[in-house]
């Protein structure tokens, strides 16, 4: 009996992994959620389950919902600078990471509440009816529809943010290219002489100052953080020119830039999880 149950579970594993990955944004966390679902299945007699696919989806969604709530209650206090970043000589891995960041929408999904995220992912991505989602999030069907609607507006943008001006986008792209290459001279060319860099403490290596002034000092620091730049993408952050660094489907850093003329006059690095969740982020192609 247990072997038959295991075989049937394995048939559903790819679909379960896809749901968990979209909800949690991390392959490792998704695999853990799928494994927890298997353990819960083992504690239930087969005769108690009428529809295995629906039961597994519900159980997995509740596991993911609990994980999202724990994540929100205990936000990360540190930003991992290097371990999750592809090696400098691994362009294939870098391309995979860039593609994942571009297409997954996890950066925006992280701005949703756990219930909004579950409702949106199950309904809009996997076509689960609202009456089946409602018991998972502990709401009425009508309220669950509202959760998904709010999430949809956040993800798609109730009021689409305007594209940055060509000049601003050129400056952002030039800064990113110089940062990725660790090109000190190119950084000096795109930074204003009196540029100011401010940052949340969690965005910085131990001992680094919260504020750095002057193009030479900011460029020198940026060269040391090339790994972060490799995972960065241009974005609108609260409607302003910006940059987002995401790893494993989650926004780790957001930069809001002040562009003056053809140079960056100032920028702030936001890394505090609570602040990140409050930002309206739109990734740019």
C-alpha positions as CSV (number, residue, x, y, z in Angstrom):
1,X,0.0,0.0,0.0
2,X,2.8,2.4,0.9
3,X,4.6,1.7,-2.4
4,X,1.5,2.4,-4.3
5,X,1.0,5.7,-2.5
6,X,4.6,6.6,-3.2
7,X,4.3,5.9,-6.9
8,X,1.2,8.0,-7.1
9,X,2.9,10.8,-5.2
10,X,5.8,10.7,-7.6
11,X,3.4,11.2,-10.5
12,X,2.3,14.5,-8.9
13,X,5.8,15.7,-7.7
14,X,6.7,17.8,-10.8
15,X,3.4,19.8,-10.5
16,X,3.7,20.2,-6.8
17,X,7.3,21.4,-7.2
18,X,6.1,24.0,-9.8
19,X,3.5,25.3,-7.4
20,X,5.8,25.5,-4.5
21,X,8.6,27.2,-6.5
22,X,6.2,29.9,-7.7
23,X,4.9,30.4,-4.2
24,X,8.2,30.4,-2.4
25,X,10.7,31.6,-5.0
26,X,13.4,29.2,-3.9
27,X,14.1,25.7,-5.4
28,X,15.4,24.5,-2.1
29,X,12.4,25.8,-0.1
30,X,10.1,24.4,-2.8
31,X,11.7,20.9,-2.5
32,X,11.4,21.1,1.3
33,X,7.7,22.0,1.0
34,X,7.1,19.1,-1.4
35,X,8.9,16.7,1.0
36,X,6.7,18.0,4.0
37,X,3.6,17.3,1.9
38,X,4.8,13.8,1.3
39,X,5.3,13.3,5.1
40,X,1.7,14.6,5.7
41,X,0.4,12.2,3.1
42,X,2.1,9.3,4.9
43,X,0.1,10.2,8.1
44,X,-3.2,9.9,6.3
45,X,-5.0,6.6,5.4
46,X,-5.6,6.3,1.6
47,X,-9.3,5.7,2.2
48,X,-9.6,9.2,3.6
49,X,-8.6,10.8,0.3
50,X,-11.1,11.0,-2.5
51,X,-9.1,13.1,-4.9
52,X,-5.3,12.8,-4.4
53,X,-4.4,15.6,-6.8
54,X,-6.6,18.1,-4.9
55,X,-5.5,16.8,-1.5
56,X,-1.9,17.2,-2.4
57,X,-2.4,20.7,-3.8
58,X,-4.2,21.8,-0.7
59,X,-1.7,20.2,1.7
60,X,1.2,21.8,-0.2
61,X,-0.4,25.2,-0.3
62,X,-0.9,25.1,3.4
63,X,2.7,24.2,3.9
64,X,3.8,27.1,1.6
65,X,1.4,29.5,3.4
66,X,2.9,28.6,6.7
67,X,6.4,29.1,5.3
68,X,5.5,32.5,3.9
69,X,4.0,33.6,7.2
70,X,7.2,32.5,9.0
71,X,9.3,34.4,6.5
72,X,7.2,37.6,7.0
73,X,7.3,37.2,10.8
74,X,11.1,36.7,10.8
75,X,12.5,38.7,7.9
76,X,16.1,38.1,7.0
77,X,18.5,40.5,8.7
78,X,21.5,40.0,6.5
79,X,22.1,40.1,2.8
80,X,24.3,37.4,1.3
81,X,26.8,39.2,-1.0
82,X,28.8,36.4,-2.6
83,X,27.7,32.8,-1.8
84,X,24.6,32.7,-4.0
85,X,26.1,34.5,-6.9
86,X,27.5,32.7,-10.0
87,X,31.3,32.7,-10.3
88,X,32.8,35.3,-12.5
89,X,33.9,32.7,-14.9
90,X,30.5,31.0,-15.2
91,X,28.6,32.9,-17.9
92,X,26.1,30.0,-18.3
93,X,25.0,30.2,-14.7
94,X,24.8,33.9,-14.9
95,X,22.6,33.7,-17.9
96,X,20.3,31.3,-16.1
97,X,20.1,33.6,-13.1
98,X,19.3,36.6,-15.3
99,X,16.6,34.8,-17.1
100,X,15.0,33.6,-13.9
101,X,15.0,37.1,-12.4
102,X,13.5,38.6,-15.6
103,X,10.6,36.1,-16.1
104,X,9.6,34.9,-12.7
105,X,8.0,38.0,-11.2
106,X,9.2,36.8,-7.7
107,X,10.5,40.3,-6.9
108,X,7.0,41.6,-7.2
109,X,5.4,38.6,-5.6
110,X,7.5,39.3,-2.5
111,X,5.5,42.5,-1.9
112,X,2.2,40.5,-1.4
113,X,0.9,39.2,1.9
114,X,1.1,35.4,2.3
115,X,-2.6,35.0,1.7
116,X,-2.6,37.2,-1.4
117,X,0.4,35.3,-2.8
118,X,-1.3,31.9,-2.3
119,X,-4.6,33.1,-3.8
120,X,-2.9,34.8,-6.8
121,X,-0.6,31.9,-7.6
122,X,-3.2,29.2,-7.3
123,X,-5.9,31.0,-9.3
124,X,-4.0,33.0,-11.9
125,X,-1.1,30.6,-12.5
126,X,-2.7,27.2,-11.8
127,X,-6.4,27.9,-12.4
128,X,-7.5,26.6,-9.1
129,X,-11.1,27.7,-8.4
130,X,-11.6,30.3,-5.6
131,X,-13.9,28.0,-3.7
132,X,-11.1,25.5,-3.4
133,X,-8.6,28.2,-2.4
134,X,-10.8,29.8,0.3
135,X,-10.3,26.9,2.9
136,X,-6.6,27.0,2.4
137,X,-6.2,30.7,3.3
138,X,-9.1,30.6,5.8
139,X,-11.3,33.1,4.1
140,X,-14.7,33.1,2.4
141,X,-14.8,32.6,-1.4
142,X,-15.7,36.3,-1.9
143,X,-12.8,37.5,0.3
144,X,-10.4,35.1,-1.5
145,X,-11.4,36.7,-4.8
146,X,-10.6,40.1,-3.3
147,X,-7.2,38.8,-2.2
148,X,-6.4,37.6,-5.7
149,X,-7.6,40.9,-7.2
150,X,-5.4,43.0,-4.9
151,X,-2.5,40.8,-5.7
152,X,-3.2,41.1,-9.4
153,X,-3.2,44.9,-9.2
154,X,0.1,44.8,-7.3
155,X,1.8,42.4,-9.7
156,X,0.5,44.0,-12.9
157,X,0.2,47.5,-11.7
158,X,-3.1,49.2,-11.3
159,X,-1.5,52.2,-12.9
160,X,1.4,51.2,-15.0
161,X,4.6,53.0,-14.2
162,X,5.9,55.2,-17.0
163,X,9.1,54.2,-18.8
164,X,12.1,56.2,-17.7
165,X,13.4,58.8,-20.1
166,X,15.9,57.5,-22.6
167,X,18.5,59.6,-20.9
168,X,17.8,58.1,-17.5
169,X,17.8,54.6,-18.9
170,X,21.1,55.2,-20.7
171,X,22.7,56.3,-17.4
172,X,21.4,53.3,-15.5
173,X,22.5,50.9,-18.2
174,X,26.0,52.5,-18.3
175,X,26.3,52.3,-14.5
176,X,25.3,48.6,-14.5
177,X,27.7,47.8,-17.3
178,X,30.6,49.5,-15.6
179,X,29.7,47.8,-12.3
180,X,29.5,44.4,-13.8
181,X,32.8,44.8,-15.5
182,X,34.5,46.4,-12.5
183,X,35.5,49.2,-14.8
184,X,36.7,52.0,-12.5
185,X,37.2,54.5,-15.3
186,X,33.7,53.9,-16.7
187,X,32.2,54.2,-13.2
188,X,33.9,57.6,-12.8
189,X,32.4,58.7,-16.2
190,X,28.8,57.9,-15.0
191,X,29.1,59.2,-11.4
192,X,28.9,62.8,-10.5
193,X,32.0,64.1,-8.8
194,X,30.1,64.8,-5.6
195,X,27.9,61.6,-5.8
196,X,26.6,60.3,-2.4
197,X,25.9,56.6,-1.7
198,X,23.7,55.8,1.3
199,X,22.7,52.3,2.4
200,X,20.9,50.3,5.0
201,X,23.3,48.6,7.4
202,X,22.2,45.2,6.2
203,X,23.3,46.0,2.7
204,X,26.9,46.6,3.7
205,X,29.9,44.4,4.6
206,X,30.9,44.6,8.3
207,X,32.6,48.0,9.0
208,X,31.5,49.7,5.8
209,X,30.1,53.2,6.3
210,X,26.4,54.0,5.8
211,X,27.3,56.9,3.6
212,X,30.1,57.4,1.1
213,X,30.8,60.6,-0.8
214,X,32.7,61.4,-3.9
215,X,33.0,59.6,-7.2
216,X,36.4,57.9,-6.5
217,X,35.3,56.5,-3.2
218,X,31.9,55.2,-4.6
219,X,33.5,53.8,-7.7
220,X,36.2,52.0,-5.6
221,X,33.5,50.4,-3.4
222,X,31.4,49.4,-6.5
223,X,34.3,47.6,-8.0
224,X,34.5,45.5,-4.9
225,X,30.8,44.5,-5.2
226,X,30.9,43.3,-8.8
227,X,29.2,40.1,-7.8
228,X,26.1,42.0,-6.7
229,X,26.0,43.9,-10.0
230,X,26.0,40.6,-12.0
231,X,22.6,39.7,-10.4
232,X,21.2,43.3,-10.8
233,X,18.6,44.4,-13.3
234,X,17.3,47.9,-14.2
235,X,13.9,48.7,-12.7
236,X,11.6,51.5,-11.6
237,X,11.6,51.7,-7.9
238,X,8.6,53.8,-6.6
239,X,8.5,55.3,-10.0
240,X,12.1,56.4,-10.0
241,X,15.1,55.1,-12.0
242,X,16.5,52.2,-10.0
243,X,18.2,48.8,-9.9
244,X,17.1,45.6,-8.2
245,X,19.4,42.8,-7.1
246,X,17.5,39.5,-6.8
247,X,18.7,36.0,-5.9
248,X,16.7,32.8,-5.6
249,X,13.7,34.7,-6.7
250,X,13.8,37.3,-3.9
251,X,14.7,40.9,-4.0
252,X,17.8,41.4,-1.8
253,X,18.7,45.0,-2.7
254,X,17.0,47.9,-4.4
255,X,18.8,51.0,-5.5
256,X,16.9,54.3,-6.0
257,X,18.9,56.6,-8.2
258,X,19.0,60.4,-8.5
259,X,20.1,61.3,-12.0
260,X,21.4,64.7,-12.8
261,X,22.3,65.4,-16.4
262,X,24.1,62.4,-17.7
263,X,25.4,61.2,-14.3
264,X,24.3,59.7,-11.1
265,X,24.2,62.3,-8.4
266,X,23.1,60.0,-5.5
267,X,21.7,56.6,-4.8
268,X,20.3,54.8,-1.8
269,X,20.7,51.0,-1.3
270,X,17.6,49.5,0.4
271,X,18.1,46.1,2.0
272,X,15.9,46.0,5.0
273,X,13.2,43.4,4.3
274,X,10.4,45.6,5.7
275,X,11.4,48.5,3.5
276,X,11.8,46.3,0.5
277,X,8.2,45.1,0.9
278,X,6.9,48.6,0.8
279,X,8.6,49.5,-2.5
280,X,6.7,49.4,-5.8
281,X,9.2,47.6,-8.1
282,X,8.8,47.2,-11.9
283,X,11.5,45.3,-13.6
284,X,12.5,46.7,-17.0
285,X,13.4,44.7,-20.0
